Structures are given as structure tokens and as C-alpha cells.
Amino acid sequence: MSLQEIVVLIHDGEYGRAISSLEHEVSNESRSPLERAEYCTWLAECHRRLEDYKMSGDWYLEAVKRVLSQQKDLKLRAKEALPACDKALECYRQGGDSVDVLVAAKLKQNLLGLVK
């Protein structure tokens, strides 16, 4: 399913179907790390809309990992990963446990250090 079709599902409030399709696309190894990171971000957003903040944070962190796995300058990758890390931290503060918050906060500090 294309990202455009998945976005239509999300806008129609069909988060379960969108999640299923997005999970399939994230596991599709023919996709680039950047595409897979984008699918992870959409997955995180679906879970956030379902108020599953722990799972949302997990998917945002998975997006961070995918961005960092790209073959480009580390400083640039860190800068691109920072927004997803911020969102993971926000989600974990809403519904994760203290370990989740700590992991995301430490990752954010590491990313900020790389961006400088």
C-alpha cells in the first residue's frame, strides 16, 4: 500500500488498518532507511492518536534509529533525528515509565552533543 493510501486511512480514523499497513512497510527491506523512518513516524502518530503513548514513543525511537542508520554525515543525521527523539520523549512523559523517559532524555542529550 502506498503512503498516500495509508494517509487516507489515518485521516479517516482507521488507525488499526493504517498500523497494519505501516508495519508491513517498515519491515520491507527494499525501502530506504529514510523511507522506513518516515513509516515509523506515521506509526508513532497512529499510536499517539489511539492514546497508546508508550508504543508511540517506541516507534518514534525506531524512527531515530532508522535516521541514524543512513549513509551520510553524522551531524546531519543527528540533526534530522532530533525531532523524532523530542516526540518520543513527549510521548513517554505522557504514558511511558521512568526508564523510557530516561532513555529518550539521554538519547536527546547525545544527539544535541553531535549537532554542535
N, C-alpha and C positions, 0 to 999 in steps of 0.2 A: 504494500500500500504506500502511496506517495505521502510525503509530508503534508502536502496541500489537503489530501483526503483526511489525514489524521487531524489536522487543524479544524476541519469542518466538524468532525466528531466532537472535538473539545468544545467548540463554540455551541454545539447542540447539547452539551452537557452529558454526552455519552462517554464519560471518563473511563469506565471499565473496558469498553471496546478500544478506546484510544490507547490505554495502557497495554493491552494485549498486543496491539499492532506495534507500538513503540518498543516494547521489549523484544519483539521479533527483529526489528530493525537494528537495535543496539547490538544484538548478537550476530548480525550479518557482517562477516569479516571482509566482504568486498567493499564495504563502506570505509571511507577515510576516517582517521581519528577525529577530525573536526566534525564530520557529519554525525559520527556516533556520539560525540559530546553534545551536539545540538539535540539529538534524540533523548539523551539523558536529561537535558534541561527541560524538555517538554514533559518527560515522565515525572520529573520533580514537581512541575507545575500542576499536573493532573492530581498527584497525591496531595499537594497543598490544598487544592480546591476541594478534595474529599476530606480535608482536615486530618490527614494522616501525616503529621509533621515529621515524625521520625523517619518514615520512608521517604518523604520529600527531601529531607536533609541528606539521607543516604544517596539519593540519586544526584543531588547537586554535587556531592563529593565525588561521585563517579564521573561526573562531567569534568570536574577539576583534573582527575587522573587522566582522562582522555585528552584534555587540552595539553597537559604537561607531557604526554607521550608523543606529541607531534615533533617532526624533524625541523625545528627552527630555533632561533636564538632563545636561550633560557630566560633572559629578562623579558622578552616579548611574550613567551608562554606564560610566565608568572603574571604579567600584567593582564593577559586575556583570561586567566583562571581566577583572578581575584573576585570578580562579581559573583561567580557561582559559589565561591567559598563564603562570601558575605551572606548569600541567601541560605546556604547550608547552616551557618551559624544562627541566623534568624529563626529558621525552622526548628533547629534543635532547642533553642531557648523557649519556643512555644510548646514543644512536645517531645523532646528527647530527654535523655538523662544527663547527669553532670559529666559523665565521661564523654558523651557525644559533644557537648559544648566545649569541653577542654580540648579535644582532638581538633575540632574545627577552629578554635581560637589559636591553637599552636600553629596549625597549618597557615592560617591567615598571617600570623607574625612572620613565618618563614617566607611566604610569598612577598610580603611587604619588604623584607630584607633583600630579596632578589631583585625587586623592582628598582631599588635605589641605585 
